Amino acid sequence: MKNSLPILFALGTAICWGLYGPTIANARSPEKLWSPFKPYVGIGLAYIVWAFVGGLVVMWMKGDSFSFSGKHSAAGIWGFGAGTLGALGALSLTAAMISFVGKPKPQLVMPIVFGGAVTVSAIVSFFLYRGEAKTSPWLWVGIVGMAVCIVLVAYNTPHGHPPKKPGGETPATTAVEDSTAATAESSS
């Protein structure tokens, strides 16, 4: 049962990060009352609260030292590097979500983000351990499969109804009205 903990935590991460895109899409003001990066400040605050304060609390609970020097310096250096990559990733994801004309589309962005992240992780591992471990050709099959899956998921995720035109018309009703008007004009 203890071996399932990493899988459960990974699933928890997937759920939280999978909800990140739809959540940040709601942080955009349709009336442009605030800059698209105002929600990013909230993201930073959340990182401070959950990562910094939460990390200190759990360190205390585990009886860890609060030293980040000497033999403990790698924890601070690599942790800061990982946090920087996470924050830059969140900034990039926020930029992706706010750069759409109209409503943000997490159903397009999120498959690229997560399929791409899995692929980048695999390629980095390939280069890090190339001399130490044999690489199966299935890695490359999986990477190609991931690219196919990104396209399939992004293309087939429900995207909602088409936007209504001013006056409450949808593109479908407008097309019917246009064809009816064209038929009427040609017969007169």
LINFENKA-V803928 format. One record per pair of residues at least 6 apart in sequence whose ideal C-beta (glycine too) atoms are under 7 Angstrom apart, sorted by the first residue. I is the first residue (numbers start at 1). J is the second residue. Records with the same first field share a line. If there is no record, write none. Layout:
I->J, J
This chain:
18->110
21->97, 106, 109, 110
22->106
24->39, 94, 97
25->97, 104, 106
27->39
28->36, 98, 104
36->98
37->94
39->94
40->91, 94
43->90
47->87
51->83
59->66
65->72
68->75, 76
93->109, 113
96->109
97->104, 106, 109
98->104
102->163
107->154, 157, 159
108->154
111->150, 153, 154
112->150, 154
115->146, 149, 150
118->146
119->143, 146
122->139, 143
126->135, 139
162->170, 171
164->170
165->171, 174
